[in-house]
Structures are given as C-alpha cells and as structure tokens.
Amino acid sequence: MQKIFILFLLFISFAITSKAQFKKINALFLGNSYTYVNNLPQLIKDIALANGDTLLFDSNCPGGHTFNNHFNNATSISKINAQAWDCVILQAQSQEPSFSPGQVAAQTLPYAIKLDSIIKHNNICAETVFFETWGRKNGDASNCAAYPPICTYTGMQNRLRASYKLFADTTQSIMAPAGEAWRKSIAQNPSLELYSSDQSHPALEGSYLTACVFYETLFHKSVLTNTYTAGVSSINVSFLQQIAHDVVNDSLLTWNIGKYNPCGTTGLNQLSSQHNIVLYPNPAQNVLQTNTNASYKIYDMLGNLCLSGNKSDIINVEALKSGVYFIELYSLDASNKIRFVKE
C-alpha cells in the first residue's frame, strides 16, 4: 500500500510539473565516448529548452574511461569539486559493468562508491545519476569466450541492467535507464537503427532516445510532444519520446527516482550524520576511526559477518580483503549501519 501511495504521489508530481513549472539544473557528466558522441549533454539541454527548462552542464568524457580512471583523473575530481552540482552523471566503460558479478564487485563497484562519496561530500544535496548504457548489437564478441552470458545482446543488456542497478542501490542514487529504453525500442521497432556502424556507439536516434530518458529522469517532467527533434524524423521522434516516457514512468521506484531525499539519506556522510557519527578514513587501509565509543559488527556485501568487537573508537580492518563493507555501530539507544571501502 505504501509503494502504491508513493507511486501515486510521483505520478501526480510528474503530471503537475509536466509543463507548468520551469526548472534549472546544474549537471556534470563524467563518462566516455558513449556520452560525447552526438554531444548527449547538449541534446538534453536542447530538449529541456524546448520545454522552457534550463540545463547548465560541464563534462569530462575521455574515450574508454572507467570509474577507476575517473577516480584517478585529476580533471574529473576537480570538476566534481568546482561547484555545488545538482546532479553528477556517471557512465562506466561500456563493457565493464557487463562482466561477471564477481569481477564487477571487485573492479567497478568500489569506484562507483568512491566517486559517489566525493560527489556527496562536495554537496550534501547532490544526486548521483548512474547512466545505464546499452548492450552491443550482437553482444561482446571480444569477451564472449571468457564470459558466455555476454555473447548476445540480451545477455549483455541483462548484465548491464543488473550492475547499474547495483551501483544505484548500493549508493542510494538514481539509475537513468537508457539501456532499458534501447531494449524496448529494439523489441518494438527493430528496423529503427539506434547503433552507428560499429554496432556499439549510438547513432543520432540512439542518442536522442537516451537524451529523452535523461530529460525525464533529471527534470521529472514528460518529454512527450517536445518540439526539439535534433534532426530526427518526426515519426521517429514521437516513437522515441513515447519509449523513453514509458520506460522511465513505468518503473520509477526501480530506478530510485523520488525514492531518496537528496538532502537526507542518500549517501555515506548523510547516513552517518543522523546520529552525529563520523567514520573515517573512507576508503580505509588498516584502521577506521569514529567519534563514538561504540560496539561494532562488519559485514560484507553478501551479509556475512566479517569482524566484530566491543566498544572502541579505533577499529582495525587490516585483516579484511579489499572490497565494499558495511559497519554497524550500536549502543543501548541507537544503531547505525555505514558503508565503507577497504583498499
């Protein structure tokens, strides 16, 4: 019943703001060629402008960049800290999130968490938006032998969805379901080509569909009947707008749109501040420190208990393997579970 009520409120919010209220959003795009081909941020800006809204943006999108690359890229970190962004959009290297769950958990998820922590440390009200990309037209031939599930488009798309959902849920962030919109478009109209000739990067139609998804995700407004076409034929514009609208609005809570209060419980710093608990450093190498003398339990991502101890403000984590963990700090009157990364 509560979920139905939340969905009803979100639907009303979308309907009310669809045309009446102009919005202005400052956004930073950190990705690679899937973002810069056809200038995706500009497409979103032009769609927004046609509805009377404003998107101000900056970007850093070197070809092939992973989350790890962006975390270690001085330009990316500098841009995150340059201003109080409303949204920071994170797009991983196109193949990496489709790899096996174990490989994604070890190589990609920790850097998604690290980037999210930096974003929300810079602006407590910022929203991290994970840009779910699309499977390659005929699967990932270069990695098919090593991991057969991605030998086909559908298999690769399923893994991308699962990984981006993991990134968004773990960090209590938003998932922009561009890849799911591509899936629905391909299923309903396979003759409408979304791919460029390399069967990986987007054609203009693919980028336009993605931009429509982002407009609805970021602005919480309908893209239907938007007059900006980017040079796409009118019949394809109507079809792609409808696909984007249906995919975003049919599963708002799945994409975490409206699920979390961006000035409340969206990230590590906010979560820990609910009881004025500070946990540092994060990421950690050998020890964690807190400003409270609490008992603790440390769990891995599968919920297995890894460490526990009695009241202490210095916690030795040297024995933990590198990865993502949750530490539960508790006393007689309160408990708090906080995410951290062990390097």
Secondary structure, DSSP 8 states (H G I E B T S, - for coil): -HHHHHHHHHHHHHHHHTTSS--EEEEEEE--HHHHTTTHHHHHHHHHHHTT-EEEEEEE--TT--HHHHHT-HHHHHHHTTS--SEEEE---SSGGGS-HHHHHHHTHHHHHHHHHHHHHH-TT-EEEEE-----TT--TTTTTT-GGGSSHHHHHHHHHHHHHHHHHHHT-EEE-HHHHHHHHHHH-TTS--B-TTSSSB-HHHHHHHHHHHHHHHH-S--TT----TT--HHHHHHHHHHHHHHHHHTTTTTTTTTS-TTSSSSHHHHHHTTT--EE-SSBSSEEEEEEEEEEEEEETT--EEEEEEEEEEEE-TTS-SEEEEEEEE-SS-EEEEEEEE-
